[in-house]
Amino acid sequence: MRRVERIGSTAPSILRSALATQPTTEGKVRFAWALAAGPTGARAARLRYADGTLRVEARSASWRRELQRARPVLLERLSGLLGPGVVTRIVITSEEDAGRGRGR
């Protein structure tokens, strides 16, 4: 007889398996970010990914602070979804930070 598993515990392993078969692209990392950060966190930032570094530009300083606090959890979730070593570093800035640098 088969054991019934809860979807909440099965879905992450299915996603990990599906993602593991795909090449590492910025789109794949964006998809994993949306899962790791949740819908609100995903909408609160723009992403760029290259060579293991995920650059996150938060839409505001308050979102930057929130994402910085969550960085260890986000990195752990990304590693769980993408595999260890795909995202090795998360750099978080905000649009407000970028705006200050433009005038100088």
Residue pairs with C-beta under 8 A, 6 or more apart in sequence:
12 80
12 81
15 35
15 81
16 80
16 81
16 83
19 28
19 31
19 32
19 81
19 82
19 83
20 83
22 28
24 82
24 86
26 47
26 48
26 49
28 82
29 47
29 49
29 54
29 78
29 82
29 86
29 87
30 47
30 49
32 77
32 78
32 81
32 82
32 87
33 42
33 47
33 54
33 56
33 74
33 78
34 42
35 77
35 81
36 74
36 77
36 78
36 81
37 44
37 45
37 67
37 70
37 74
41 66
41 67
41 70
44 58
44 59
44 60
44 63
44 66
44 67
45 56
45 57
45 58
45 59
45 63
45 67
45 92
46 56
46 57
46 59
47 54
47 55
47 56
47 57
48 54
48 55
48 57
49 55
49 87
52 85
52 86
52 87
52 88
52 89
53 87
53 88
53 89
53 90
53 91
54 78
54 87
54 89
54 90
54 91
55 91
55 93
56 67
56 90
56 91
56 92
56 93
57 93
57 94
57 95
57 98
58 64
58 66
58 67
58 92
58 93
58 94
58 95
59 94
59 95
60 94
60 95
60 96
61 94
61 96
61 97
63 94
64 92
64 93
64 94
64 96
64 97
67 74
67 92
68 92
71 90
71 92
74 90
75 87
75 90
78 86
78 87
78 90
79 85
79 86
79 87
